[in-house]
Amino acid sequence: MPQQESILAMLTQLAIQLDRQSVVELVELFFDNTSTTLAKITTAASKGDLVLLSQEAHALKSSSANLGAVGLSNVCQRLERSQQLNLSTDALINEAKQEFADATTIMKNWLAGAH
């Protein structure tokens, strides 16, 4: 699973560069912020606010890439460009939510020491 390998590698690298507690705090912040951002993306899509949707997807694309969540980052990149590519935002939002759930499981397992 490429995303799992990417997340584990990034968290391990961050733990070496920083310290484990700092990584724990980063991951917890990522969980909180991503939940909020996904809610904003969902609301923006339902209101047809493609500018806000694109801005929020861009921010989430970057933060997820920083923690190795490449699946989520890739979906956010498509969401960011959904209007230009004529893609269904609803399907992409559902995919982003699933990628976030998958990344959350991987990160929680790492935090619990099961890596």
Secondary structure in CASP SS format (residue, H / E / C, confidence):
PFRMAT SS
TARGET T0000
AUTHOR 0000-0000-0000
METHOD secondary structure of the structure
MODEL  1
M C 1.00
P H 1.00
Q H 1.00
Q H 1.00
E H 1.00
S H 1.00
I H 1.00
L H 1.00
A H 1.00
M H 1.00
L H 1.00
T H 1.00
Q H 1.00
L H 1.00
A H 1.00
I H 1.00
Q H 1.00
L C 1.00
D C 1.00
R H 1.00
Q H 1.00
S H 1.00
V H 1.00
V H 1.00
E H 1.00
L H 1.00
V H 1.00
E H 1.00
L H 1.00
F H 1.00
F H 1.00
D H 1.00
N H 1.00
T H 1.00
S H 1.00
T H 1.00
T H 1.00
L H 1.00
A H 1.00
K H 1.00
I H 1.00
T H 1.00
T H 1.00
A H 1.00
A H 1.00
S H 1.00
K H 1.00
G C 1.00
D C 1.00
L H 1.00
V H 1.00
L H 1.00
L H 1.00
S H 1.00
Q H 1.00
E H 1.00
A H 1.00
H H 1.00
A H 1.00
L H 1.00
K H 1.00
S H 1.00
S H 1.00
S H 1.00
A H 1.00
N H 1.00
L C 1.00
G C 1.00
A C 1.00
V H 1.00
G H 1.00
L H 1.00
S H 1.00
N H 1.00
V H 1.00
C H 1.00
Q H 1.00
R H 1.00
L H 1.00
E H 1.00
R C 1.00
S H 1.00
Q H 1.00
Q H 1.00
L H 1.00
N C 1.00
L C 1.00
S C 1.00
T H 1.00
D H 1.00
A H 1.00
L H 1.00
I H 1.00
N H 1.00
E H 1.00
A H 1.00
K H 1.00
Q H 1.00
E H 1.00
F H 1.00
A H 1.00
D H 1.00
A H 1.00
T H 1.00
T H 1.00
I H 1.00
M H 1.00
K H 1.00
N H 1.00
W H 1.00
L H 1.00
A C 1.00
G C 1.00
A C 1.00
H C 1.00
END
